[in-house]
Amino acid sequence: MKLSDGVEQAIHSVTMLAHLTPRGMLSAAALAQFHGVSPSYLLKHLQALSSAGIVETMPGPKGGYRLGKSTADISLLDIVLAVEGRETAFRCNEIRQRGPNPLPGNPTKPCGIAVAMLKAERAYRAELARVSIAAIINGLQEADTSGAIAARSCAFLEINERKPT
């Protein structure tokens, strides 16, 4: 299964937004600049995250994005489904019923390939559902023994965070 670049960008953006002050916001342009990605492409995914309630948006010159839920309540699956959609990756088109020698009659049992693929997808989705953004952040903090990642993010937020007046 191949996920779009938007999934990675969305996960990184959500983790960045998690470090804002309680009412602070970041513009899509600032998030795109920090991650070195296309602002228009990222904006499309931020809009999907907003539609899913993962982030909130505030229009205007002091506006931007902030989390719409706590980091413990946002799973990787929530983000993947917001960006990629809810449809399963594998879709059985019953090709066993095509070609010069299709199965006779109308099969009552599901295709074994479809059953296996959907079982794998359920396991994949269950694992993504178990991992929260809070857990991702905790793991990053534990791995950042030098403090370089935190320093980079803090310095960027100090300059770019939009704070309500």
GUZAPA-299311 format. One line per 8 residues: their letters; for each residue x, y negated, z of C-alpha. Coordinates in nm, 3 decimals, padded with zeros to 5 digits. Last residue first. Example, Ala and Ser with C-alpha at 12.3 -4.5 7.8 and 13.67 -1.06 7.14 Angstrom:
BEGIN
sa) 01.367:00.106:00.714 | 01.230:00.450:00.780
END
This chain:
BEGIN
tpkrenie) -00.457:-03.982:02.088 | -00.454:-03.626:01.965 | -00.111:-03.472:01.914 | 00.022:-03.380:01.574 | 00.319:-03.148:01.605 | 00.586:-03.222:01.346 | 00.894:-03.359:01.528 | 00.879:-03.172:01.858
lfacsraa) 00.736:-02.872:01.674 | 01.048:-02.842:01.459 | 01.284:-02.868:01.757 | 01.078:-02.612:01.949 | 01.079:-02.368:01.658 | 01.456:-02.382:01.606 | 01.525:-02.363:01.979 | 01.297:-02.061:02.018
iagstdae) 01.468:-01.876:01.734 | 01.815:-01.959:01.864 | 01.744:-01.855:02.225 | 02.050:-01.629:02.227 | 01.855:-01.327:02.352 | 01.580:-01.373:02.094 | 01.470:-01.006:02.095 | 01.269:-01.042:02.416
qlgniiaa) 01.105:-01.361:02.289 | 01.022:-01.197:01.957 | 00.864:-00.899:02.132 | 00.655:-01.125:02.353 | 00.543:-01.321:02.046 | 00.440:-01.002:01.862 | 00.256:-00.878:02.172 | 00.064:-01.207:02.200
isvralea) -00.014:-01.184:01.826 | -00.188:-00.860:01.907 | -00.094:-00.512:01.788 | -00.361:-00.245:01.847 | -00.569:-00.352:01.546 | -00.269:-00.300:01.317 | -00.239:00.058:01.446 | -00.610:00.123:01.394
ryareakl) -00.588:-00.019:01.041 | -00.306:00.219:00.948 | -00.486:00.516:01.105 | -00.810:00.428:00.920 | -00.609:00.390:00.599 | -00.457:00.735:00.641 | -00.803:00.889:00.690 | -00.924:00.699:00.382
mavaigcp) -00.642:00.846:00.173 | -00.700:01.201:00.297 | -01.078:01.189:00.239 | -01.032:01.030:-00.104 | -00.790:01.304:-00.206 | -01.024:01.574:-00.080 | -01.306:01.435:-00.297 | -01.625:01.429:-00.100
ktpngplp) -01.840:01.741:-00.090 | -02.173:01.745:-00.271 | -02.027:01.773:-00.618 | -02.285:01.695:-00.891 | -02.291:01.974:-01.144 | -01.978:02.124:-01.295 | -01.646:01.958:-01.222 | -01.527:01.774:-01.530
npgrqrie) -01.330:01.952:-01.806 | -01.269:01.715:-02.099 | -01.219:01.409:-01.883 | -01.433:01.274:-01.604 | -01.598:01.408:-01.287 | -01.266:01.456:-01.107 | -01.222:01.086:-01.180 | -01.458:01.018:-00.891
ncrfater) -01.369:00.649:-00.870 | -01.228:00.676:-00.519 | -01.122:00.337:-00.385 | -00.802:00.311:-00.187 | -00.700:-00.021:-00.031 | -01.027:-00.050:00.160 | -01.228:-00.369:00.118 | -01.219:-00.608:00.414
gevalvid) -01.034:-00.893:00.247 | -00.662:-00.952:00.195 | -00.611:-01.271:00.396 | -00.878:-01.239:00.665 | -00.844:-00.861:00.675 | -00.468:-00.883:00.724 | -00.504:-01.150:00.994 | -00.762:-00.958:01.196
llsidats) -00.557:-00.640:01.149 | -00.253:-00.810:01.300 | -00.466:-00.872:01.603 | -00.588:-01.202:01.745 | -00.751:-01.184:02.089 | -00.428:-01.177:02.292 | -00.307:-01.483:02.099 | -00.611:-01.676:02.222
kglryggk) -00.863:-01.779:01.961 | -00.912:-02.070:01.719 | -00.542:-02.142:01.694 | -00.440:-02.481:01.563 | -00.443:-02.642:01.219 | -00.422:-02.995:01.086 | -00.563:-03.330:01.172 | -00.400:-03.659:01.266
pgpmtevi) -00.444:-03.797:00.913 | -00.788:-03.642:00.872 | -00.952:-03.303:00.890 | -00.934:-03.070:01.192 | -00.898:-02.701:01.131 | -00.940:-02.411:01.365 | -00.749:-02.086:01.329 | -00.851:-01.724:01.371
gasslaql) -01.217:-01.804:01.312 | -01.234:-01.584:01.000 | -01.312:-01.885:00.779 | -01.013:-02.062:00.932 | -00.781:-01.770:00.855 | -00.907:-01.775:00.495 | -00.844:-02.151:00.478 | -00.493:-02.094:00.616
hkllysps) -00.442:-01.839:00.340 | -00.532:-02.082:00.060 | -00.322:-02.351:00.231 | -00.021:-02.120:00.222 | -00.041:-02.092:-00.158 | -00.084:-02.470:-00.198 | 00.203:-02.547:00.042 | 00.442:-02.307:-00.136
vghfqala) 00.681:-02.148:00.113 | 00.995:-02.251:00.300 | 00.863:-02.135:00.639 | 00.907:-02.468:00.815 | 00.801:-02.663:00.504 | 00.485:-02.456:00.457 | 00.388:-02.505:00.823 | 00.454:-02.878:00.794
aaslmgrp) 00.249:-02.906:00.474 | -00.038:-02.711:00.630 | -00.044:-02.973:00.904 | 00.023:-02.875:01.262 | -00.208:-02.939:01.556 | -00.186:-03.009:01.927 | -00.477:-02.973:02.169 | -00.321:-02.720:02.409
tlhalmtv) 00.045:-02.783:02.312 | 00.150:-02.583:02.009 | 00.341:-02.257:02.042 | 00.062:-02.031:01.917 | 00.055:-02.231:01.594 | 00.397:-02.086:01.508 | 00.274:-01.729:01.566 | -00.029:-01.800:01.346
shiaqevg) 00.192:-01.939:01.070 | 00.422:-01.636:01.080 | 00.124:-01.401:01.053 | -00.028:-01.605:00.770 | 00.296:-01.621:00.573 | 00.347:-01.246:00.604 | -00.010:-01.180:00.492 | 00.017:-01.434:00.210
dslkm) 00.310:-01.246:00.060 | 00.049:-00.995:-00.052 | 00.019:-00.648:00.096 | 00.133:-00.341:-00.090 | 00.000:00.000:00.000
END
